[in-house]
């Protein structure tokens, strides 16, 4: 299982990659492996301002449906367009092609509250 060091993580198993004032957000390899085969991603929050820890969508697997939580506060700019046709890209490449949303951060300082790769790895074992 991989935990890219350049990313930050939440205890709820989201990852964030900071690109200036934009955050790219997805779920971790651990999360997708626990969920199993992902069959649908439902994110209807484009254009909305959300606070850290608010739900920005759901991911549906064969076994369950799970909420997706914002790691940082901001405005949801974009949903990964390929998820409609290929939700399994989250399983195949959770840190790359399987990204979920791009957000313009309203408080970039919140990134400092997130977990490092090592801290996240310690949580999930």
N, C-alpha and C positions, 0 to 999 in steps of 0.2 A: 504494500500500500504506500502511496506517495503523499508527501506533505510539502509542496513547494515552499521553499524558505522565503520567496519574495511576496507571498500572499499573507494576509491576515485572516483570522478565523473567528467564528462565534461558537459558543457552547451549544448552539442549536444546529451546528453543522453547515453553516454557510461559509463561503470564502469571499474575499474581496481583493481585487487588484486595483490599486490607485494609479490613475493616469491623469496627473494634474488635478483639476477639481472634479473629474469624472471617476466614478467607481464602477467597475465591472463586477457583477455579483453572480454566484452560482452556488451549487451544493457540492460538498466534498466527496471525494472518492469513498470515504467511509459511509456517508449518508446514502449514496446511490447503491452501495453494496448491501446495506441494511434494508433498503426499500425493495430491492429486486428489480425486475424488468419494468422500466418506466414506460407507460402507455399514453400519458397525456400530461401536458403542463398548461395550467390555466392562470394567466396573469392578465388582469383587466385594470391595472393601475397606471397605465401610461398617462402622463400629464398630471398625476396627483403628487402632492407634497405629503410625504410620510415621515414619521419620526422613527428613530432607531427602535427596533424590536416590534414595530407594527407589522402585521401580515401584509405581504405584497402579492401573494398568489398561493396556488396550491400545486402540488405535484402528485399525480396519480400513478400508482404502480399496480401490478396485478393483485397484490395482497392488501393494499391500504392507500389512503389519501393522507398527505401530510402538508401542513401549512409551511409557507416560506416566510422567513422573518428578515426584515431590513437590518443589516449590520450597522448602518449609519443613517442619519436623517438626510433627506434630499428629495428632489423631484425626479420621478421616473421618466426618463427620456425615451427609452427604447426597450422593446422585448426582442430577444433573439428570434428573427423571422424563420429560421430553419427548424425551430422546435415544433411548429405546426405539422410539418411533413415528416419530421424525424425526431420524435421525443426521445428515442433510444440513444441519441447522441450524448445525452446526459450520462448514460451508462458507459458508453464507449470512450468518451473524452470529457470528463467532468470539468477539467481545468482549462479546456480549449474550446472546441466546437460546441460543447454543452453548456456554455455560459447562458445565463437567464435574462438579466436586465442590465442596462446602463443607467446610472443615476448621477445627476449633478448634485454633489454634496453641498448641503447648506451649512454644515459645521464640520470641516475637515479634521478638526481636533478630536472628534469622536473616534477616529481610527486608532488613536492611542489607547482606547479602552478595550481594543480587540486582542485576541490571543496571537502569539507568535506560533510558527509551525511547531516548535518544540513543546510549547505549552499545550497546544491542541493535541499533539501526538500523545502527551502524557494523560490527557483526559480519555481518549478513545483506546489507549493501550496499544 
